[in-house]
Amino acid sequence: MTETFESIFKTYYPPVKQFAMKLLKNEDDAQDVAQDVFASLWPKEDVWRDNDQVDKYIYRMAKYKTLNLIRRRSLELSYQKTQEQDGFVRDALQHESAHDSVCYEELALMLRMAIDSLPTRRREIFKLSRYEHLSNKEISEMMNISLRTVENHIYAALLELKAVMGSLS
């Protein structure tokens, strides 16, 4: 049994790793994907034993695992950017200076005006997210739009607000 799997591994590991490398452009990530493919394949003996089309199964696994990694990284990056932008707005509104109350009121007014100037749908999504504290998933279900659309609107709103708030300093 192990000889058959070892033969499959030796035959397909290099091309699977190369395939992942072309998409990921990162040696470590490509190696992780290739290892994950074969770690997932090992317990599925019915798939790899006496199967002349095991290569198709392996490449399909590699494709999905690579795309899932790309999606996960993209979401992580989007989340990090959102967190950074949220921190910027929070810091701007909580900054304590000599003119605290006046500055705070001015900043709050500028922020409200900037939010009100957003396109209608973007403004609605932003307010649901930031003021109603709904999750992106809840907003997408409520508005019957994709989760990615919600993420894009929030990201764009934060960019616009950051530009407005940044121009004040």
Salt bridges, closest charged atoms under 4 A:
GLU6 OE2 - LYS10 NZ 3.06
GLU27 OE2 - LYS17 NZ 2.61
ASP29 OD2 - ARG73 NH1 2.56
ASP36 OD2 - LYS65 NZ 3.39
GLU45 OE2 - ARG49 NE 2.67
GLU76 OE2 - ARG72 NE 3.90
ASP86 OD1 - ARG130 NH2 2.73
ASP116 OD1 - LYS127 NZ 3.81
GLU141 OE2 - LYS137 NZ 3.70
GLU151 OE1 - ARG148 NH1 3.27
GLU160 OE2 - ARG122 NH1 2.46
